[in-house]
Every structure is written in C-alpha cells, then in structure tokens.
Amino acid sequence: MQWEHYVDVGLAHPGDSEPPPGALVFWDTDPFGHVAVYLGDGEVVTNDLYDAVTGRHGGVYLAPMSDLSGGYWNLPYLGWAPPVYG
C-alpha cells in the first residue's frame, strides 16, 4: 500500500486530521486502502464514493472528508502525506 511507503520514508503524518491543501489523505480499507486529494476546508476529491447512489462506475467526486471517516463509510483514517513527484 502506498501509505506504508510514506510511513517507511518518513513523509507520513499518521492520524493528523489537519492536512494542507494538495496533500494525499489515506484511509484503511482491505486490502488496498483508499487515497484522496485534500482541497482545503474539509473537502477532498475522491473516486467511487457515491457510485452506488449515482449509478456511475469510477466516478470522481468532491466530498467532505467526514463522509469517508464517518457516516455510511466510516473508514479508519490513517493520515496524510505530501505528493511526491518524480
């Protein structure tokens, strides 16, 4: 899982619920995990989150971060890491 790589190289911020805009935010889902991009003001860009509601497959959505950590999904939040390019 990508999260484990960020932890191994010291770039992860485990449990930190205040990511900066542009950060990758991670949740624990078996077996692969889930990652979204934090936009700021509690909002993320994520995929698949509302597919069951919309009937789409592979949709990309603007959503409150709290929709993943609580409510219907209630995914365990792992933390955030900066994007790495290159």
C-alpha positions as CSV (number, residue, x, y, z in Angstrom):
1,M,0.0,0.0,0.0
2,Q,1.2,3.5,-0.8
3,W,0.6,4.7,2.8
4,E,3.1,2.2,4.1
5,H,5.7,3.6,1.7
6,Y,5.2,7.1,3.0
7,V,5.5,5.8,6.6
8,D,8.7,3.9,5.7
9,V,10.4,7.0,4.2
10,G,9.2,9.4,7.0
11,L,6.8,11.5,4.9
12,A,3.6,10.3,6.6
13,H,1.6,12.3,9.1
14,P,-0.3,9.5,10.9
15,G,-3.6,10.5,12.5
16,D,-3.1,14.2,11.7
17,S,-6.5,15.4,10.7
18,E,-5.3,18.8,9.5
19,P,-3.7,18.2,6.1
20,P,-2.6,21.1,3.9
21,P,-4.3,21.6,0.6
22,G,-2.9,19.3,-2.1
23,A,-2.0,16.6,0.4
24,L,-2.8,13.0,-0.2
25,V,-5.2,11.7,2.6
26,F,-5.4,7.9,3.3
27,W,-8.0,5.6,4.8
28,D,-7.6,1.9,5.7
29,T,-9.7,-0.4,3.5
30,D,-9.0,-4.0,2.9
31,P,-7.0,-5.0,1.1
32,F,-5.7,-1.9,-0.8
33,G,-6.7,1.3,1.1
34,H,-8.2,4.5,-0.2
35,V,-6.5,7.8,-1.1
36,A,-8.0,11.2,-2.0
37,V,-6.6,14.6,-2.6
38,Y,-7.3,17.2,0.1
39,L,-8.5,20.6,-1.3
40,G,-8.9,22.5,2.0
41,D,-11.9,23.5,4.1
42,G,-12.6,19.8,4.8
43,E,-13.1,18.9,1.2
44,V,-11.5,16.1,-0.9
45,V,-11.5,14.9,-4.4
46,T,-12.1,11.2,-4.4
47,N,-13.4,8.4,-6.6
48,D,-16.1,5.8,-6.3
49,L,-17.5,7.3,-3.1
50,Y,-21.0,7.9,-4.4
51,D,-21.1,5.4,-7.3
52,A,-23.8,3.3,-5.5
53,V,-26.0,6.4,-5.2
54,T,-25.4,7.8,-8.7
55,G,-25.2,4.5,-10.6
56,R,-21.9,5.6,-12.1
57,H,-18.8,3.4,-12.1
58,G,-15.4,5.1,-11.4
59,G,-16.9,8.5,-10.8
60,V,-14.8,11.3,-9.3
61,Y,-16.5,13.4,-6.6
62,L,-16.0,16.5,-4.5
63,A,-16.9,15.4,-1.0
64,P,-16.5,16.3,2.7
65,M,-13.6,14.4,4.2
66,S,-16.0,13.5,7.0
67,D,-18.1,11.4,4.5
68,L,-15.2,8.9,4.4
69,S,-14.2,9.0,8.1
70,G,-17.8,8.8,9.4
71,G,-21.3,8.3,8.3
72,Y,-22.0,5.4,5.9
73,W,-18.4,4.6,5.0
74,N,-16.9,5.0,8.5
75,L,-13.4,4.2,7.2
76,P,-10.4,4.3,9.6
77,Y,-8.4,7.4,8.8
78,L,-4.7,6.8,8.6
79,G,-3.3,10.3,8.0
80,W,-1.8,12.4,5.2
81,A,1.3,12.7,3.2
82,P,2.6,15.3,0.6
83,P,2.5,14.3,-3.0
84,V,5.9,13.1,-4.4
85,Y,6.7,13.8,-8.0
86,G,9.4,12.1,-10.0
